[in-house]
Amino acid sequence: MSRLDCDQALAHLQDYLKNELTPQLVVEVRVHLEHCRDCTGYARFEQSFLLMIENRAGRETCPGELRARILAALQQEARGS
């Protein structure tokens, strides 16, 4: 197992917080965060931010007209027009 430096750990942080890393990278990022106060503080902030976004996104809805326009544009794009 290699030791990640701060730049490498932070490059993987978003994927780590969303549980989207390989098991080995999870361990490497976790080990780095256990030993680096600066990165741990940043990771806590990012985790709080992601939770706030997730909570807010669950309450917000897309207006029906906008949703219809987006779906129509996606369907048109899928048809290759």
Secondary structure, DSSP 8 states (H G I E B T S, - for coil): -----HHHHHHTHHHHHTT-S-HHHHHHHHHHHHH-HHHHHHHHHHHHHHHHHHHHHHH----HHHHHHHHHHHHHHHHT-
